[in-house]
Amino acid sequence: MTTDQFFPTVQRLEKLVPELLQVSNHTSPKAKANCLMLLTSGVRRWVILRSLYDSDCNFFIEFDSDLFNCAEWLNQFQSRHPNYKNCPLSAWLFPDYPDWVKPKFIATLKSRYKFTNPDISDFLDTPIFAVTDRTFRNQFTQLSKLKPPLIERQVINSQSTGKKPLHKFRKLSPAAILESLATESNFNLDGILEFFTNEVSTIAELLTTKINGKQRLFIHHDYVVNEELREASADSADHLKKIWKIDPTPPIQITYHSAFLNQTQTYIIYPVCLYYYQRAYYLCAFGERPQRTENQGQLGWYNYRLERITKLKPLSWQSEKLPFSKSEIIPHRQYSPDYIQAELDSAYGFDFYEPAAVMLLRFEADFAQRYIDPSFRHPTFEKLENKQAAIAWIKSLKLANQRQYLTHLKQFPNSAYYTLRYRQNDNNVIMRIRAWGSNVEVILPSKLRQRIRQDSWQTGQLYHDLLD
């Protein structure tokens, strides 16, 4: 078995420690501490499983015989990692996986367990193997008691002999482990659900099969593309699929109509992945792009809306006049889906290539309590503790008109304040704020505040005359 088959997710830890599902909805300090302890135990069990089944990891252990005990395992584990007792949890969980895994894992902790940043920091810094031998033995026993079990526990001498019974363990077949892991809720080994983002797969895998012969889950795919263009989009996607099977992926030439510029041009790009976002499909690519601003570079990342690509053909890396070389693209991890996912997680908005900034939002307390506080919007969407925290945040910016902002905040002592890292110039961000309407006020940055104020004024002008 390989490292990819042990992909680290919060849902997988819940599978290894079923008790987590019983306490995940409780938010008391005692329940939170219990959750952290159980999650830590889950990571311990996950590391033990990898040591037994993941032949790619650097702490994989093989035994001379089928049966082994915890002491034999621990002896080999210690020889491979002499400093194992001091290694923090994050050092075990993330190094073998793409960069976007850690922020996604943290986002899931926040949404499922309402953990704060200090909670998560303490969790990731925990030395999970600074425990007694008895705890190690208990971890092996619990793995053997899961349904289905992940190791087999066997009694060596029974109580009838008059001796204290000894227990040893046996590894299961890779097929049995794969079958067990394939049922896990956020990472499917067949790749069927792994492309879902924002935890949709958690529900999808639970309900995609029929129950008593009836389908109970339906997902409304809000697809705004004109029906006449959908077949062309599907053809483009199919063409891209064939191109991505070529190793290494070649550059392509597309003819693209930019709605923003209202013009059609030809571009040479390096295609990375397709993304469904806000009711349409986009090709995320690096290369030549529509020039939307005067100071924008000719080369860069861009999200090309799929149905606006009218022609698409692969090029050779030996083609003349390529705007980039093979050596500039292929060896670098930056030009990969992992990079895009990490950038999407680092700031709200789909135009991941735009510069990021942080906004301060004010919600009325009642609206926030009903609709914002219980929801998950983005890994960087964080609630400030109170108005004083918002004031401290503004003071840290050292604005020239700081007093004006502080005076304004004093008018709203009971409001809820949130910060959000977002992509500047991304219309999806503007649409999200508009959707909250009068329930939200953009405090900072001033440029974004002015944009929302202007939009609101123009909308109000449409309803200035009474027609009813």
Secondary structure, DSSP 4 states (H G I P E B T S, - for coil): --GGGG---HHHHHHH-TTHHHHTT--SHHHHHHHHHHHHHHHHHHHHHHHHH-TTSTT----SSSEE-HHHHHHHHHHH-TTGGG--HHHHHSTTS-TTHHHHHHHHHHHHH---HHHHHHHHH--TT-S-HHHHHHHHHHHHHSSS-SEEEEESS-GGGTSPP-EEEEEPPHHHHHHHHHT-SS--TTSSSTT--TTHHHHHHHHSS-BTTB----------S-HHHHHHHHHHHHHHHHHHTSSSPPPEEEEEEETTTTEEEEEEEEEEEEEEETTEEEEEEEEE----STT--SEEEEEEEGGGEEEEEE--TT-TT-SS-HHHHTT-TTSSHHHHHHHHHHSBSS-TTSPEEEEEEEE-HHHIIIIITT----TT-EE-SSHHHHHHHHHHH--TTHHHHHHHHTT-TT-EEEEEEEETT-HHHHHHHHHHGGGEEEEE-HHHHHHHHHHHHHHHHHT-S---
